[in-house]
């Protein structure tokens, strides 16, 4: 059996019976905990907090939802633009048809009037 005096301070603890290495571990844990708590409260500004896997997954899901929303908005906008162009085309065609119809009616009317006049002049 070894003599207690031959043990190192780390092995037997400090002179007052406390292990200085253990005390340092506790202090480091306290510092880490207090830093994490400060980060949670937002008092400590850090460039980027290390995310837990759950937080990372949630942020990815949020990013995917945001991108889908942007894509959906762009798709809706594109569809609305196409529909407006389609409506414009339809209204132009309708107006052209009415115009052509009006011209045809006018020509027909003139022809009938001219035909009457010709018949009457005979």
C-alpha positions as a Python dict, from the first residue, in 0.01 Angstrom:
ca = {
    (1, 'X'): (0, 0, 0),
    (2, 'X'): (123, 348, -91),
    (3, 'X'): (198, 612, 161),
    (4, 'X'): (-48, 903, 148),
    (5, 'X'): (243, 1150, 142),
    (6, 'X'): (379, 999, -180),
    (7, 'X'): (53, 1060, -374),
    (8, 'X'): (42, 1366, -595),
    (9, 'X'): (-185, 1657, -507),
    (10, 'X'): (-412, 1577, -807),
    (11, 'X'): (-457, 1221, -684),
    (12, 'X'): (-514, 1294, -315),
    (13, 'X'): (-671, 1638, -352),
    (14, 'X'): (-544, 1968, -222),
    (15, 'X'): (-418, 2014, 129),
    (16, 'X'): (-765, 2112, 251),
    (17, 'X'): (-918, 1791, 107),
    (18, 'X'): (-1076, 1937, -208),
    (19, 'X'): (-973, 1834, -556),
    (20, 'X'): (-858, 2146, -747),
    (21, 'X'): (-914, 1975, -1084),
    (22, 'X'): (-1270, 1889, -994),
    (23, 'X'): (-1324, 2247, -880),
    (24, 'X'): (-1198, 2373, -1218),
    (25, 'X'): (-1440, 2137, -1400),
    (26, 'X'): (-1732, 2271, -1199),
    (27, 'X'): (-1632, 2632, -1276),
    (28, 'X'): (-1604, 2556, -1648),
    (29, 'X'): (-1949, 2393, -1642),
    (30, 'X'): (-2091, 2696, -1461),
    (31, 'X'): (-1935, 2930, -1720),
    (32, 'X'): (-2074, 2727, -2007),
    (33, 'X'): (-2419, 2713, -1851),
    (34, 'X'): (-2425, 3084, -1779),
    (35, 'X'): (-2311, 3160, -2137),
    (36, 'X'): (-2587, 2938, -2277),
    (37, 'X'): (-2841, 3104, -2050),
    (38, 'X'): (-2721, 3449, -2158),
    (39, 'X'): (-2750, 3345, -2524),
    (40, 'X'): (-3104, 3226, -2463),
    (41, 'X'): (-3193, 3555, -2302),
    (42, 'X'): (-3032, 3736, -2593),
    (43, 'X'): (-2804, 3949, -2379),
    (44, 'X'): (-2496, 3792, -2534),
    (45, 'X'): (-2452, 3871, -2901),
    (46, 'X'): (-2269, 3599, -3085),
    (47, 'X'): (-2209, 3558, -3459),
    (48, 'X'): (-2379, 3221, -3481),
    (49, 'X'): (-2511, 2995, -3212),
    (50, 'X'): (-2456, 2623, -3256),
    (51, 'X'): (-2793, 2471, -3335),
    (52, 'X'): (-2920, 2146, -3199),
    (53, 'X'): (-3021, 1889, -3464),
    (54, 'X'): (-3388, 1961, -3393),
    (55, 'X'): (-3339, 2337, -3433),
    (56, 'X'): (-3139, 2281, -3753),
    (57, 'X'): (-3414, 2060, -3893),
    (58, 'X'): (-3677, 2318, -3798),
    (59, 'X'): (-3479, 2598, -3966),
    (60, 'X'): (-3437, 2385, -4280),
    (61, 'X'): (-3811, 2314, -4281),
    (62, 'X'): (-3883, 2686, -4240),
    (63, 'X'): (-3644, 2767, -4528),
    (64, 'X'): (-3811, 2505, -4749),
    (65, 'X'): (-4155, 2647, -4663),
    (66, 'X'): (-4032, 2999, -4741),
    (67, 'X'): (-3887, 2891, -5076),
    (68, 'X'): (-4207, 2702, -5164),
    (69, 'X'): (-4408, 3010, -5073),
    (70, 'X'): (-4189, 3227, -5298),
    (71, 'X'): (-4219, 2971, -5581),
    (72, 'X'): (-4596, 2953, -5533),
    (73, 'X'): (-4622, 3332, -5540),
    (74, 'X'): (-4413, 3346, -5856),
    (75, 'X'): (-4629, 3073, -6014),
    (76, 'X'): (-4948, 3257, -5917),
    (77, 'X'): (-4808, 3581, -6057),
    (78, 'X'): (-4706, 3406, -6381),
    (79, 'X'): (-5050, 3245, -6414),
    (80, 'X'): (-5221, 3579, -6349),
    (81, 'X'): (-5001, 3747, -6612),
    (82, 'X'): (-5080, 3471, -6863),
    (83, 'X'): (-5452, 3503, -6786),
    (84, 'X'): (-5438, 3881, -6831),
    (85, 'X'): (-5259, 3833, -7165),
    (86, 'X'): (-5520, 3573, -7261),
    (87, 'X'): (-5802, 3812, -7168),
    (88, 'X'): (-5629, 4089, -7367),
    (89, 'X'): (-5600, 3856, -7668),
    (90, 'X'): (-5966, 3756, -7635),
    (91, 'X'): (-6082, 4117, -7605),
    (92, 'X'): (-5869, 4219, -7904),
    (93, 'X'): (-6011, 3930, -8109),
    (94, 'X'): (-6363, 4018, -8000),
    (95, 'X'): (-6311, 4383, -8089),
    (96, 'X'): (-6161, 4283, -8425),
    (97, 'X'): (-6453, 4048, -8490),
    (98, 'X'): (-6700, 4322, -8405),
    (99, 'X'): (-6510, 4564, -8625),
    (100, 'X'): (-6499, 4320, -8914),
    (101, 'X'): (-6868, 4240, -8857),
    (102, 'X'): (-6950, 4608, -8854),
    (103, 'X'): (-6754, 4662, -9174),
    (104, 'X'): (-6930, 4366, -9336),
    (105, 'X'): (-7269, 4497, -9228),
    (106, 'X'): (-7181, 4838, -9360),
    (107, 'X'): (-7066, 4691, -9692),
    (108, 'X'): (-7380, 4478, -9713),
    (109, 'X'): (-7596, 4781, -9633),
    (110, 'X'): (-7424, 4989, -9903),
    (111, 'X'): (-7452, 4706, -10150),
    (112, 'X'): (-7823, 4669, -10080),
    (113, 'X'): (-7876, 5043, -10108),
    (114, 'X'): (-7674, 5054, -10429),
    (115, 'X'): (-7866, 4749, -10555),
    (116, 'X'): (-8198, 4921, -10483),
    (117, 'X'): (-8079, 5236, -10653),
    (118, 'X'): (-7964, 5036, -10956),
    (119, 'X'): (-8296, 4853, -10970),
    (120, 'X'): (-8484, 5177, -10934),
    (121, 'X'): (-8279, 5348, -11201),
    (122, 'X'): (-8362, 5076, -11456),
}
